């Protein structure tokens, strides 16, 4: 019987080479395992920190705001959860609110609920699928054809921890829906926002991020998370790039002298349908603790509403807002070179020209 050494020697492969290959495969397996587990641990760690904060600190209470009659707002993902409460409150203040979402039945039901509560206010639903660049363009075209101004754009819609899958344009879903869809939407509506704002009443872009951005990693070489996919890592990265996009946008607006501001908000850990893709043990834990640790959707929406209408934020942009206060975001988000690289790549991905500034 031939030994393994004889076989490998006859084939021109030494036993030491076989051993090295096996060791390398094991290293790759360990690295792949860590690439899946480490983002999970980081996300749960930051989530636990937020929950502890929420346990010992009261939720931000909205002050009384002046009426917003004559102003127009678009709220993405406004049919449920934080988005619904944001749309509802803006409508109560007298804004003409357009709820933008991809499930028509939910959108029309949301409009019906708000109108039942505030029958004299103008609220409507418009179909918007952020997983389709073409659909985003069609949404903007329909909006502009109506000749309406736009004073507030709330980029609220999101998915969280979805299994690896792609949007209609082939993007990983977290980066495609949470970020690129909103990036394109904001870019295409920017001219309307600019013409609608004035020196004493700026238009506002409010983008909803998350505390998970603190543990997110930016990989410009693999923005689609195609290598060693982790839903936790992909979600955290999508929330990280939203912060960076907001800061870069605000700098562009300042350079242009536009009467538009851009801020990013963190709603905290909120009891919404976003958790549908977590594991069953995690769902059980959420069911047990949500009633006293999680914020309600109304509480979670408070900082978005504050960013959209607060007089003390007039003319102020480039802020990360949490629980009604300006706080520091992750260090990487302030890196202007990375912001520009992300902007350049994003323009290429959604096929729009970069703005000169």
Secondary structure, DSSP 8 states (H G I E B T S, - for coil): ---HHHHHHHTT--HHHHHHHHHHHHHHHHHHHHHHHHHHHHHHHHHHHHHHHHHHS-----------TT-EEEEETTTSHHHHHHHHHHHHTT-EEEEEES-HHHHHHHHHHHHHH-TTS-EEEEE--TT-HHHHHHHHHHHHHTT----EEEE-----S--S-B-TTS-BHIIIIIIIIHHHHHHHHHHHHHHH-BTTB-EEEEEEE-GGGGG----TT-TT--SS--HHHHHHHHHHHHHHHHHHHHHHHHHHT-SEEEEEEE--SB-SGGGGGS-HHHHHHHHHHHHHHSB-HHHHHHHHHHHHH-GGGTT--S-EEETTEEE---GGGG-HHHHHHHHHHHHHHHT------
